[in-house]
């Protein structure tokens, strides 16, 4: 389940919900071992690059079940579409399958066992950290937020980290994102609109470039008397580009790496505290291990509160690799 599917959290039966597919599908051999016969898809394109690559590598027939008017998958190669209500489709399919035998449960059990191994490995690895890690934001929010909180995550790395690291929980949450919209445009305004439209607390998680792009919405929040908690992950630029080929490319003919920062890293070099406070927001910096406490202390305060977590882009890439390596080692030792 993609994090934005809102199936990982809640009181429903989550026995069949796999949360850590992104990390699992980066482990050597796991994609080959878990070859499916058929892929049923519900909803939009998955956030996880690892899952999208696996879907392509598996070459299994894919059926997208969707009752919308449009085509919900940008890369539609090899995908058939069933124009049907998803719930009705599942109920009818389950009814038709009755009496066909229970099948071999090994494929499902392998996913469930691997998901449990990944959950334990990631939690143990995060406990060893001595520096801020952007991926730990998802677990910190899951620990700190009250029931029915609405969490809006920004594009680029925030939504990817949510999808990779959000654990399962019995507590109800609602996770939203502007996937497929205009990237960094209007995220603070979107979060304020969510807060104005329903009674539950709203938390916005976004990066520094998205924050700078929509600063004037903070002033609007003050004028309209809206409250909002912003978790600002500040790595001084576009962190996602450090994960892409241009982050390590040695191509002087293309201006890489000598012009990487100007072209892709785009550091702003700004202290965001005086900017936030000048617009009427309360600002507080949090360090490693302090985010959950900060969220718990600041949620529900009047006005806009900004909790800023400072990270380093290069180190963040290495920490992600260490996290995936920890899962791969755990899977190998459990085999």
Beta strands, then each sheet from edge to edge (+ up, - down):
strand 1: 38-42
strand 2: 61-66
strand 3: 79-83
strand 4: 149-153
strand 5: 173-177
strand 6: 202-207
strand 7: 228-234
strand 8: 282-286
strand 9: 304-310
sheet 1: 1+ 2+ 3+
sheet 2: 5+ 4+ 6+ 7+ 9+ 8+
end
